[in-house]
């Protein structure tokens, strides 16, 4: 084993986690993929993931990337009944990648440190394609020792790693800023696309023109084609946004900061979930606007 090869577990093999695990494999690491879905585990093992159970390898791990949905799942993975942290060797590092409140990240770092385990507050951005290509952006904060322990893994899964300081929580704060913009941009894309439809602008023409104009955004260019194609296969689901924008608004309330645009976007995602679209791609928020305006989106019948 070379000095840069690590024993790595990726817990959570969803669209982001699977891509990260595959990228770590390409980076030369030995990788255990863990998920509640046995089919995802089998698929990852077929691509080169370790065939043994994580429980049998926990004390050999150098790094654990936790790529789950929220704070509750993160805490369960780390410290629940089958929590991984008590089974890790001293000096192993946890890369916590979910969007969580900064105070939660600081608490997890403290609890990990009490057991000799390093913690990198490492929320991710870039989408499933960049995860699969090892091109994520990671907003990271943690001690120099945590960064050093995580560096070989970070090098294989990320194109850009932002070092946001030596205290956990700073990475999660930056992710909250990012999610504010991302969620608002998706909702605004949906609003602009359907507004255009009321004026005779087809979704196809909307994407062609606006993606080359000042009104574009990365989210618009990534999500609007899903509406054009009528394809709401979840790359990132509607249900993520009530959680993430809820975190943003919780932080804002603590800071006595008014975030009315965030609150308005949150209501549109809640409406989409209430219409039964929670498990669809988050571009399905366009269906809220379409219903309210009596519009028919591509792939739907009038």
N, C-alpha and C positions, 0 to 999 in steps of 0.2 A: 504494500500500500504506500503510495507516495505521500509526502508530507502535506499535500494540499487535498488529499482525498479524505472525506469525512463519512461517518455513519450518521445518516439523517433520517428522521421521520417527518412525514408531512401528514398532518391530521386534518382531514377534510378534503375530499377529492371531488369537489364541485368543479365548476368551469374554471375557476381561478386556481384552486389547489391542485387539480390534476395537471394543469399546464406547468405549474411550479415544480411539481414532483418530476415531471418528464424533463424539464430543463435541468434540474439537479442531476438526474441520471446522465444526461448528455455532458454535464460538467465532470463526470467521472466519479461521482459519489455513489456509495451504497445507500439505497433509499428504500425505506419501508413506507408504503402507502396505507393509510388508515381511514376508514369511513364506515358509517352505519349501513351503507349499501354494499352488500357483498359483491354485486356485479361490478362495481367500480374498482374494488380491490382486485378482483380477478383480472379485469382489463389492464390494470396497471402492472400486475405481476406478469401478464403476458407480454408487456412491453419492456420487461427487464427489472421490475421491482423485486425486492427480496421476498422469497416465498415463505419465510418463517414468520411466526406470530410476533407482534411487537413486544408482547410481554416477555418473550424469551430473549429479546435483544435490548431491552430498555437500559440496562446498566452499561451497555457498550456504546450508547448514542453520544455523539458529539453535539448535535443540534436537533431541535424539534421546532418545526414551523407549524403554527396553529392557525389554520385557514378556515375558521368556522364563521357562523353568522353574526354573533353578538357577544356581549360581555358575559351573559349567563352561560353560554356554551363554552366560552374560553375558560371561565372559572371551573366548570365541570371537568373539562379536559385536563386542566392543570392540577386541581385539588379535590375533585369529586371522589366518589367511592373507588373508582378505578383510575384516579388521577396519576398523571405521568411524573410529576415533579418529585415525589418521594422516592421514585425508582431510578432517577437519574444520578449519574456520578457527579461529584463536586466538580465544578468548572464547565459542565455542559451548559449550553445556552438555549433559551427559549426565544424564538422569533414570533411575537404575537402580532398577527396580521389583520385581525378583524377591526372594524370601526367601533371604537369604544370611547366612553368619556375619559378625559385625561386623568381624573382622580382615580378611576378604576385601574388604569395602567400603572399609576404610582403604587397603588395597593398591591397589585400583582408582583411588581418588582421587589417590593419589601418582603413579601411572603416567599418569593423564590430565593432571595438573598439569605433568608433565615435557614434555608436548607442547602446553602452553598451553590445554588444554581444561578447562573447569569440570566438577565432578562433584557431583551431588546424590544422596545416599543417600536413596531415596524409595520404600520399600516401601508397598504399597497394601492397602486393606481395604474391603470393602463388597459384593463379589459382582458378578456379570455385569450384573444389572439396574441397580445404581447406577453401574457403569462406563458403561453405555449412556446413562444420564441425566445424566452429568457430576456425580455426587454422591458420588464416592469420598471416603474418609478417607485421607490420606497422612501417613505418619510420616516426616518429612524432617529430614535434618541435612546441613550443608555450610556453606561460607563464605558471608558476606553477598553476595559477587559471584555465587555459584551460585544463591542464592535469587532475586536480582534478575533474572538472566538467564532463570530458569525461570518467573518469576511469571506472565507472560501465558498460558503453557501451563497452569500449575497452576490458574489462574482458570477455565479452560474445562473441566477434567476433574474437579475436586474441589469438594466442598462444604466440607470442612474440611481445612486443612493445618496440621499440628502442627509448629512450629519447635522442634526438639529440640537445637539447638546448632550451633556452627560447625565441628564435626568429624565427618566421615563415620564411620559405625559406630554412632552413637547411634540413628539411625532403624532400623537392622537389629536392634539390641538390643531396641528397643520392639516391633518386629514379632515377634521370637521370643517375647516375653511374650504378645502377642496370639495367636500360633499355639498356644502351650501351652494357653491357655483354649479356643480354637476347636476344636482337635482333641479335647480332653477332653470338651467339651460335645457334639460330634457322637457320640462313642462312648457317652457317658452317655445321650444321647437314645435311642440304639438299645437300650441296656440297659433303660432305664425303659419304653420302648414295648413291648418284647417281654416284659418282666416283667409288665406290665399284662395282656398277652394271656393269660398263664398264670392270671390271676385273673378272666378273663371281661371285661376291659376291651378293647374293640375299638380298633384304631388310630385310627379316626375320632373316637371318644369321647375318647380320650387327647388328641388335638390340641384338640378343642373345650374340654375342661376345663382341662388343664394349661397351655395358652397363656394362660389368664386367672388363673393361680395363681402362688404364689411360686416354684414349681419351674421356671418357664419360663426360657428364654434366647433370644437372637436366633437362635442356631443351631438350637435346637429348633423355633422358629416357622418358620424357613426350610426346614429339612431334613425334619422329620417329615411334612409334606404330600407329599413325594416318595414316602415309604413308603406312605402312605395311597393314593396314586394308582397305586402300582406302576410309577412312572416313574423309571428310573435313567439317563435321558439325562444325560451328564456336564456339569453346570455347573461343578463342581469335583470332580475324580476321586479315588477311593480312593488312587491311586498318589502323589498329592501328599503325603499325610500321613507315610508312612515317611521321605520327604525332610525335611519341615518339622519333625516331631517328633524326627527324628534330629539335626537342627541344634540343637534345644533341648537335647537330652541331651548333645551334644558340648560346648555352652557350659556346661551344668551341671557336667559332669565337670571342665572347666578351672577352674571356680569352686569345685570341691569341694563342690558342692551336690547333695543327694539330691532326686530328682524322681520318686518311685515312682508317682504317679498318671499322670504323663506316660508313663512306661515301660509301664504297664498298657494305656493307650489305644493306644500304638504297636503292641503285640502284637495287638490286635484288627484294626487296619488291615492288618498283615502277614498275619493269618489270612484276611482278606477277599481280599487280593491272591492269596494262595496258593490260594483257592477259584476263582480265575479272574475275580474282579470288579474287578481293578485299574483297568480303563478305564471302569468305571461311576461314576455319581454317588457321592460319598462317603457318602451315606445308605445305600448298599448294605452298610455295615458291620453293619446290622441283620440281614443274612442270616447272619452268623456266629452270632449269638445264636439266630436262628430254627432253624438247622440243629441246634445243640447241644441245643435244647429240644424238637425235633420239632414246631415250629410252622410253619404255612403263612401267609406274608405275603400281603397283597392283590396280586392280579395273578398269583399263582403257583398251580400245581396241587399238590394233596397227593400 
